[in-house]
Every structure is written in structure tokens, then in C-alpha cells.
Amino acid sequence: MKINFDNVLLMLLSPSEAVLLKGLMERAGDGDKDEFITITNKTLEALTNVPYSRVYSIIGNLEKLDLVGVGEKRGSKNTWSYCVDYSNVNKVIDAIKSFNPNNELLTYSNDNTAIHDMLEYCESYRKSCGLDTLKDIRKRKGKRKTNSGDNTIIGK
């Protein structure tokens, strides 16, 4: 594995967060401009396959990670203004790349400290921003929420 933009996104972000960030970056056009783009959540759903009811909450995670800014809500058609903070995106990518400065080919094995350090950095960065780690999210995936009440059968 060589460290590139997509690999970094997959280490740091959930799939839905990564695809929304990429979708916003594509809509913004040329990189390194911190300009707000106005877009509806339905349009983002069409571009990314993330349900529009979840778009704003996932964008909130990107905002906590300081990768995206959210402007004022516009009055018509549930249109929002989003801004990709390219300087912070590049800082995070550079910090992760610093664990493998020569960008050598890395293969995953138990003793590969570079990959382990990169993943640990990503997890600690998410925690420092007040978000669940990807490891915690994966643990919860597929588990049903149950009520904490007593589930005994009455009458037996």
C-alpha cells in the first residue's frame, strides 16, 4: 500500500464521510480554494448514495474534524452552503504521511509499525475531535438496540 489521498481518507473517515468529502471536493472544482458551494442534500445523495436524511449529520462529523465548514441555511429548497477546508485536509494528510516519509510500499503485517502508527493517529485524531473511532463504529455495526427493561414472560 502506498500512501495516497484515498488511503488516508479510508484510514481516517467512515465510508460515508469519505464519499461526502470527495463529493464536496468534486463540486467545489479546483482545490485549495476555501469557497462555499451551495448544494441541496438531495443533490449530495444523488452524487454519493448517502441518504439525504443522513447527509447533514455526517457533514457534522466532517465539521467536527475541521475538514468542512457549514454556512447559514438558505430559506428555499433545503439548500445548504458547505466549504471544504483544504488547508486542514492537507495538514491531516501530511501528518499521516509523516509516518512513512519515503512513501515506500507497505504491506500489512502484525509487525508493521508504520501502518499501526498511522491508524493509531487517525483514531486519536477522531477522539480528540469528539467523535467515535472507526473501531468503535465497527463494533456497534449490526448490533440491535435493546431496551434495558426486564424481558420476562408474564404468566409463566
C-alpha positions in Angstrom: 0.0 0.0 0.0 1.3 3.4 -0.9 0.0 6.4 0.9 -2.3 8.5 -1.2 -5.3 10.7 -0.7 -7.8 7.8 -0.9 -6.0 5.6 1.5 -5.7 8.4 4.0 -9.5 9.0 3.7 -10.2 5.3 4.4 -8.0 5.3 7.5 -9.5 8.5 9.0 -13.1 8.5 7.8 -16.0 6.2 7.6 -17.1 5.3 4.0 -20.0 7.7 4.1 -17.8 10.6 5.5 -15.2 9.9 2.8 -17.6 9.8 -0.1 -19.3 13.0 1.1 -15.9 14.8 1.4 -14.9 13.6 -2.1 -18.3 14.7 -3.4 -18.0 18.2 -2.0 -14.4 18.5 -3.3 -15.6 17.5 -6.8 -18.4 20.1 -6.7 -16.0 22.8 -5.4 -13.9 22.3 -8.5 -10.2 23.3 -8.3 -8.7 22.5 -5.0 -7.0 24.8 -2.5 -9.9 27.3 -2.6 -11.9 27.7 0.6 -15.1 28.8 -1.1 -18.6 27.9 0.0 -20.7 25.9 -2.5 -24.4 25.9 -2.3 -26.0 22.5 -2.7 -29.0 20.6 -1.6 -28.8 17.4 0.5 -30.8 15.6 -2.3 -28.1 16.5 -4.8 -25.4 15.2 -2.4 -27.5 12.0 -2.1 -27.6 11.6 -5.9 -23.8 12.2 -6.1 -22.8 9.9 -3.2 -25.6 7.4 -2.5 -25.7 8.6 1.1 -29.4 9.0 2.2 -30.3 12.7 2.2 -31.7 12.3 5.7 -28.2 11.4 7.0 -26.2 13.9 4.9 -26.3 16.8 7.3 -25.4 14.7 10.4 -22.4 13.1 8.5 -21.3 16.6 7.3 -21.5 17.5 11.1 -18.8 14.8 11.7 -16.6 16.3 9.0 -17.2 19.7 10.5 -16.0 18.4 13.9 -12.9 17.0 12.2 -12.3 20.6 10.8 -12.4 19.3 7.2 -15.7 21.0 6.2 -17.4 24.3 7.1 -21.2 24.8 7.1 -22.7 28.2 6.2 -26.1 29.5 7.0 -29.1 27.6 5.9 -30.8 29.1 3.0 -34.6 29.5 3.1 -35.6 27.6 0.0 -35.4 24.0 -1.0 -33.3 22.9 2.0 -30.2 24.3 0.4 -27.0 24.5 2.5 -23.7 26.1 1.9 -20.6 23.9 2.5 -16.9 24.7 2.3 -14.1 22.2 2.2 -11.2 23.4 4.4 -8.4 22.3 2.1 -5.7 23.6 4.4 -6.8 21.3 7.3 -7.4 18.4 4.9 -3.8 18.8 3.7 -2.5 19.1 7.3 -4.1 15.9 8.3 -2.9 14.1 5.2 0.7 15.3 5.7 0.6 14.3 9.4 -0.5 10.7 8.4 2.1 10.6 5.6 4.8 11.6 8.0 4.8 8.1 9.4 6.0 6.9 6.0 8.1 9.8 4.7 9.6 8.0 1.7 6.2 6.7 0.7 7.5 3.2 0.5 5.3 0.3 -0.4 3.8 -1.0 2.8 2.2 -4.4 3.2 0.0 -5.1 6.2 1.5 -7.5 8.7 1.5 -7.7 12.5 4.9 -6.1 12.9 4.4 -3.2 10.5 4.8 -0.2 12.8 4.1 2.5 10.1 0.6 1.3 9.4 -0.1 0.7 13.1 1.1 4.2 13.9 -1.0 5.8 11.1 -4.1 4.0 12.3 -3.5 5.0 15.9 -3.0 8.6 14.8 -6.3 8.5 12.9 -8.1 7.0 15.9 -6.7 9.5 18.3 -7.5 12.4 16.0 -11.1 11.3 15.8 -11.2 11.0 19.6 -9.7 14.5 20.0 -12.5 15.9 17.8 -15.2 14.3 20.0 -16.1 11.5 17.5 -16.3 7.8 17.9 -13.3 5.9 16.5 -13.9 3.8 13.4 -13.0 0.7 15.6 -15.9 1.6 17.9 -18.3 2.2 15.0 -17.4 -1.2 13.5 -18.1 -2.9 16.9 -21.6 -1.4 17.1 -22.5 -2.1 13.5 -25.1 -4.8 13.2 -26.0 -4.8 16.9 -29.6 -4.0 17.8 -30.5 -1.6 20.4 -32.5 -3.3 23.1 -34.4 -1.8 26.0 -32.9 -2.2 29.4 -36.2 -3.4 30.9 -36.9 -6.9 32.2 -37.9 -9.2 29.3 -39.5 -11.9 31.4 -42.7 -13.5 30.2 -45.7 -12.8 32.4 -48.0 -15.6 33.4 -45.5 -18.5 33.5 
